[in-house]
């Protein structure tokens, strides 16, 4: 009798285990569909002719006319792409080195008002962006740099550097200081220690900060909308050009959206291993 009960209990546990695994896989599948179906549909719509846009057809004769329109004289999307690329590249080229040096100094050296300084850096992230728009607009108008990529680079540096400093500092705090002291005792100077010892060990954290700074800058919309008008318009603002009096031109907007998300996807594929490592270690412990 006891053997029969044990067998029933064992079978019940096995059934429950299988059912749990099935429901878990179904849940994961539903989440994946929910997240990627809009992206998949955008890619389909980007190649659809105008008469197929409002249909649910998956099989159709693809066309590149939407991309020709996007890069044609009507929109001149290449100029917006160049503006966004310039803003992102210059912002990252300045923000990441400055953030690494600032994070290292804060982590390794005792300085007067250190805690207050760190709080001030963090406090900049609490201020809503809309509060800063008008002051920046007035300042840049007086400087004569409205509607320039320089103005967008300045505001993006203000948004990314404080965030990157906090994130990178957490990773540097977890690197044993004894390793750096050994390098200094061997005759290396401070910058050689940073370059040859600190940077390789903090690489996951630096790449993680770079990814977040890239996403913040590439997707920045509010400042680009208000501080630019024609010459320095970036991709997020340019997407609104596909909304006209007759409604949204979905096929052309989908083509522009596809072009817009490709750099983010490629960038994430390149750094995904270091990004995952950084997200699961260092400053996020």
N, C-alpha and C positions, 0 to 999 in steps of 0.2 A: 504493500500500500504506500509506504513511504517512497519507494522507488518511483511509483506512478506519479505521485505528487511532485517529486523532484523533476521528473521528465516534463510534466505539464508546465511547471514553473520555468524550466529552462527553455521550452518552446515559446512560452509567452514572452520571455525576455528577448529571444531571437526575433520574434515577430515585431516587438516594439522597437528593437534596434533597426530592423529593416525599414519599418514605417517612418522612424525618425530620420533615417538617411534619405528616404524618398522625399519627405516633406522639406528637408533641408535643401536638397538639390532643386526642387521645384521653386522654393523661395529664392534661391540664388539666381535661377533662370529668369524668374519674373523681374528681379531687380536689374539684371543685365539688360533685359528687353526694355524696361522702363527707362534706363539711362541711355541706351544706345539707339533705340528706335528713332528718336527725333534726328539724331546725327545721320543715321542711315537714310532717312527720308529726305533730309536736306541734300545729301549726295545724289540721290535719285533725281530730285527736282532740278538740280543744277544741270542735268543732261536732258531734261524733258523739253520738247517743243511747247510753244505757248498753248496749243490746243489740248495738251495732255496734263497741264499743271493741276487742274481741279479734279482729275480722275485718280482712282486708287490703283491704277494699273502699275504693275511692277515690270512688265515686259513691254517695251516700246522701242522705237528706233531712236537711239541717242543722237544728240546734236551738240556741236560746240558753238552754236550761235550765241548762246547766253554769255559765254566767256568772251566772244568777240565784241559783244555789246558792252560788257563791263570794262574792257580795256580799250574800247573805242573812244572817239572824240566826245561822245555824249557824256561819259563819266570820267574818262581818263584816270582809271583806277590805279594805274601804275604809279602816278604821282603820290597818291595817298599811301600806297604801299611803301614807297621810298621814305615818306615822312615818318611813318610808324617805325620803320627799320632804323632810321637815323636816331630817333628818340630812344629806342630801346637799347641799341648798341652803345651809345654814348652814356646813357644813364647807368648801365651795368658796368661799363669800363671805369666810371668814376665811383659809383656807389660801393662796389664790392671791395676794391683795395682800401678805400677810406674806412669802410665798416670793419674790415679785418684789423687794420692798425688801431682803430679806436677800441675795438673789443679787446684786443691784446693788451693795450695800455690800461684799460679799466680792470681787466682780470688780473694783471700781474703787478701793477704798481699801486701803492697807497698814495692818495692825493687828497688834499683838503676838499671837503664838500663832495666826495665821491658818491655817496648815497643820494644826495640832493641832485647831482648831475644825472644819475641814472633815472631818478624819478622824473626829472624834466624831459629826458628822452622818451620815457614811456608815456608821459602826459600828452605828448604831441599826437599820439595815436588815439586819444580820447576825444579830440576835437573833431566835430563833424566837418566833412569836406566843404559843405555849402557855406560854412562860416568863413572859410579862407578865400573863397572865390573872389569876392568883391575887393578885399585888400590887395590880392595879387593882381587883379585887373587894374586897379588904380596905380600900383607901383610899376607894372610893365608898360602901362600907357605913358607914364612920366619918363620911363627909360627909353621909350620908342621901340620896344621889342614885342608888341602885341602881334599876333598872327605870325610867330616865328617858332621854329623848332627849339630855339634856345629857351624861350619861355616855358615850353612844355618840359624840357630837360630839367630846368630849375625846380619846377613844382614836383616832378617825379622824384628828383633827388630828395626833396623834403619829405616825401611819402615813404621812400624805400630805405634810406639810410638808418633812421631810428629802428625800424623793424629788423633790418639785417644786423645791426649792432647787438641787439638783445639776443637774437637767435645764435649768432656766431659766438658770442661771449659764453653762452651755455656749453658749447662744445669745448672751447678753450679751457674753461674751468675744470673739465674732466681730464685734461692732459696733465700728467704728473710734472710738476715744475722741476723735479730732479733731473729729468732728461735734458731740459734746457741748461741747467746749471752744469751738467757734465759737458755739454757742447761749449759753454763759455770757458770752462776750465781747460779744454783742449785747444783754446786759442781762437775760437770763432767769435766774431763780433755779434752784436744784437741782431742786425739785419740778416746775417748768415744763419743764425739760429732760427729766425722766423722763416726764412726761405727754405732751408734744408730739413728742418725738424718740425716746426709748427705746422706749416702749410700742408705737408703730406699727411700728417696725423689728423688735421682738422678738415681734410678735403670733403668728407661727407657733409659736414655742417655748412661749409662754404657753398657747396653745390646746392644743398637744400635752400639756403638763403638766396642763391642766384635764381633758382626756379621760382620761388615766391616773388622775388623782385621782377623777374621777367613777366610773370602773369599779371602782377599789379600794373606794370607800365604798359604792357601790350593791350590790356583791356581798359585802360583809363579812359573815361568818357566825359565826366563833368567838366574838368578843366579844359579838355580839348574842345568841347562844345562852346564854352564861353570865351576862351582866350584866342581862338582861331576863327577865321572867317573864310579864307580862300587859300592862301599860300601854304599854310602849315596844317591843313586839315588831315587828321589821321583816320585809320580804318574804322574804328567804332563810330565816329561821327559820319563818315562817308556812307555807311550802311543805311542811314536814314534818307539818303538821296533816292532810294528806290521806292519811296512812298510818295505818290503823286496825287493829283486831283481825282484820278480814276481808281485810286486804291493802291495796294501794294503789288508791285511787279514781282511775283514770287519766284519765277524761274531765274530772273537776273539777280535777285537778292540771294537766292540759294547758291548761285555760282559765286557771288561775291563772298558769301559766308563760308563756302568751302575753301576759297583762297585765304580767307581770314584765319581759319582754324588750323590750316596745314602747318605753319611754322611752330605752333604750340605742340602739335602732335609729334612732329619731327624732333623738336627740342627735348620733349619728354622721353622719346625712344632712345635718344643718345645718352641721357643722364639717368635713366630709370634705375639702374643698379645702385649707383651712388646715392640717388635720392631716397630710395627705399631704405638703404643702410642708414642714411642720416635721419630719416623719420623714426627709426626704431632704436636710435642710440643717442649718445651725446647729450645735447641740451634738452632733449625731450624725455629723458629718463625721470 
